[in-house]
């Protein structure tokens, strides 16, 4: 059944059928052909996949990203990041990283990062002497930080699929995200020093204070979210609702950058994006049922046990597999399909579930920046007005650095598990 489902799914996808529709049609066809399951049970199963309190956080975080993007807070964040690290060698490259870290802690979306901060970052780096290809490559890879650093939409979805504490999982993604950002900054430093790009400007404490005051209100968003979740004041879903009210208040009332009449259009865009995600969740539920009926998780566990020598090797093999999958499949669809299949074997091999989920999310973010279906790749090409081929050529080394950083996270689980254990969350 699993083989028939995958072949049918790949065939429909090759014909241009949308992923969610292809997965749903393939699942229903296989279930009807191989079993006598009543069709009404399939619709009930699909509805149960969407009827989740945890998944309510997804459209709310998407709405937060839209308010921040339309509210033009990106300039405030970029100015503050430039004041903080722009004086260092390779300063504007560091600003690129830091601004993505800050914006990622607000929006939770890599595409929103590129759409709002990307154009500013590329133009500023070009203005300070960096080659456009390098500026575009760095902007592309740093956008992945928004999918890792809380409140990450991908992390929320992964936690809901695996039925683990989303608050703990969000905190678990913080240090890996900051670690990857640090690796980017080290790479940028040596690159800038070697080629003499962007000589440092003097540090200006007054500028840090003034730009920080202008950006402090939006930057409080991740502080409110994580502080409330960690201290048990509210759940991740309630935190998302609070974030919506807070960012709407900033954009509409405080900054007045979004007219009230525009709110309806933002809600419509959010509904469209959320509907796509929930449709994938519904159809993936059927595929997961087929895989479980076939005993695929047990077979995968036996296969991993036969070719690996321990949990680290098993996770490394999963990491390689996820990279390939992420290149050809949307990250959200891949998580809905693969987490139910790979998590049980991972647990059997002794891999910690929190570490597994964070590695899964980060590994699949590589698919956002690699061809042929990388949505961030196409987004940055549009923002930079460059051909896809030129963007790919300029981003090869930064993508390699990102891959190496993820590999380090695979090999050293303490980067993921240490902080949540230190805080007593796990």
Rosetta blueprint (number, residue, H / E / L):
1 X L
2 X H
3 X H
4 X H
5 X H
6 X H
7 X H
8 X H
9 X H
10 X H
11 X H
12 X H
13 X H
14 X H
15 X L
16 X L
17 X L
18 X L
19 X H
20 X H
21 X H
22 X H
23 X H
24 X H
25 X H
26 X H
27 X H
28 X H
29 X H
30 X H
31 X H
32 X H
33 X H
34 X H
35 X L
36 X L
37 X L
38 X L
39 X H
40 X H
41 X H
42 X H
43 X H
44 X H
45 X H
46 X H
47 X H
48 X H
49 X H
50 X H
51 X L
52 X L
53 X L
54 X L
55 X L
56 X H
57 X H
58 X H
59 X H
60 X H
61 X H
62 X H
63 X H
64 X H
65 X H
66 X H
67 X H
68 X H
69 X H
70 X H
71 X L
72 X L
73 X L
74 X H
75 X H
76 X H
77 X H
78 X H
79 X H
80 X H
81 X H
82 X H
83 X H
84 X H
85 X H
86 X L
87 X L
88 X L
89 X L
90 X L
91 X H
92 X H
93 X H
94 X H
95 X H
96 X H
97 X H
98 X H
99 X H
100 X H
101 X H
102 X H
103 X H
104 X H
105 X H
106 X H
107 X H
108 X L
109 X L
110 X H
111 X H
112 X H
113 X H
114 X H
115 X H
116 X H
117 X H
118 X H
119 X H
120 X H
121 X H
122 X H
123 X H
124 X H
125 X H
126 X H
127 X H
128 X L
129 X L
130 X L
131 X L
132 X H
133 X H
134 X H
135 X H
136 X H
137 X H
138 X H
139 X H
140 X H
141 X H
142 X H
143 X H
144 X H
145 X H
146 X H
147 X H
148 X L
149 X L
150 X L
151 X L
152 X L
153 X H
154 X H
155 X H
156 X H
157 X H
158 X H
159 X H
160 X H
161 X H
162 X H
163 X L
164 X L
165 X L
166 X H
167 X H
168 X H
169 X H
170 X H
171 X H
172 X H
173 X H
174 X H
175 X H
176 X H
177 X H
178 X H
179 X H
180 X H
181 X H
182 X H
183 X H
184 X H
185 X H
186 X H
187 X H
188 X H
189 X H
190 X H
191 X H
192 X H
193 X H
194 X H
195 X H
196 X L
197 X L
198 X L
199 X L
200 X L
201 X L
202 X L
203 X L
204 X L
205 X H
206 X H
207 X H
208 X H
209 X H
210 X H
211 X H
212 X H
213 X H
214 X H
215 X H
216 X H
217 X H
218 X H
219 X H
220 X H
221 X H
222 X H
223 X H
224 X H
225 X H
226 X H
227 X H
228 X H
229 X H
230 X H
231 X L
232 X L
233 X L
234 X L
235 X L
236 X H
237 X H
238 X H
239 X H
240 X H
241 X H
242 X H
243 X H
244 X H
245 X H
246 X H
247 X H
248 X H
249 X H
250 X H
251 X H
252 X H
253 X H
254 X H
255 X L
256 X L
257 X L
258 X L
259 X L
260 X H
261 X H
262 X H
263 X H
264 X H
265 X H
266 X H
267 X H
268 X H
269 X H
270 X H
271 X H
272 X H
273 X H
274 X H
275 X H
276 X H
277 X H
278 X H
279 X H
280 X H
281 X H
282 X H
283 X H
284 X H
285 X H
286 X H
287 X H
288 X H
289 X H
290 X H
291 X H
292 X H
293 X H
294 X H
295 X L
296 X H
297 X H
298 X H
299 X H
300 X H
301 X H
302 X H
303 X H
304 X H
305 X H
306 X H
307 X H
308 X L
309 X L
310 X L
311 X H
312 X H
313 X H
314 X H
315 X H
316 X H
317 X H
318 X H
319 X H
320 X H
321 X H
322 X H
323 X H
324 X H
325 X H
326 X H
327 X H
328 X H
329 X L
330 X L
331 X H
332 X H
333 X H
334 X H
335 X H
336 X H
337 X H
338 X H
339 X H
340 X H
341 X H
342 X H
343 X H
344 X H
345 X H
346 X H
347 X H
348 X H
349 X L
350 X L
351 X L
352 X L
353 X H
354 X H
355 X H
356 X H
357 X H
358 X H
359 X H
360 X H
361 X H
362 X H
363 X H
364 X H
365 X H
366 X H
367 X H
368 X H
369 X L
370 X L
371 X L
372 X L
373 X L
374 X L
375 X H
376 X H
377 X H
378 X H
379 X H
380 X H
381 X H
382 X H
383 X H
384 X H
385 X L
386 X L
387 X L
388 X H
389 X H
390 X H
391 X H
392 X H
393 X H
394 X H
395 X H
396 X H
397 X H
398 X H
399 X H
400 X H
401 X H
402 X H
403 X H
404 X H
405 X H
406 X H
407 X H
408 X H
409 X H
410 X H
411 X H
412 X L
413 X L
414 X H
415 X H
416 X H
417 X H
418 X H
419 X H
420 X H
421 X H
422 X H
423 X L
424 X L
425 X L
426 X L
